Amino acid sequence: MRDRSRAPRGETHAATLILECLERSGKKYDVHEVLGLLSRQQDASKALVTIQRAAQLVFVGATRPTHLLAFAAHRTRAERYVEAMTARGWSIHDIHLR
């Protein structure tokens, strides 16, 4: 197995999954906040510092895949962005277990 900690920066790969997590304060979900910026085409520099940091991390991850970029967020937090993201060309899939 290759040691990923020593891999060159900027290396691409086939797919990236960006999974929603609570940010450090435990009050905001990072992907949810970034989806708000993406869906409204807002300038991240005008967002709260915590959202700017999340957006920077998402940007780094989102610019690496060559074939697939997936965001995973809870339906209740993501559904308000579905229409705008679809209009911008994103393919949205609601995946849940029964």
C-alpha positions, 0 to 999 in steps of 0.5 A: 500500500502506498503511503498517502501522507507522502504523496505529491500535492495536487495529485488527482484521483478517479473519485472524491466523496465529501462527507458532511461532518460537524465543524469544530464548534459542533454547531454547523455542518460543513457540507451544508454550509458550503452547499449554500454558497455553491447553490447561490453562487455566493462569494465565500470571502463574504461568509463567516470565517468557519464557512470560509475554512470549510469552503477551502477544504471542500474546494481542495477535495473537489478539484482532485477527482477526474471522474466523480465528485460526490457530496453526502449530506443529510436530506433535511439539510440539503433539500433546500439546495436541490432545485438550485444545484440541479439548475446549475447542472448538478445531478442529485440522487437521494439515497436512503435505507428503508 
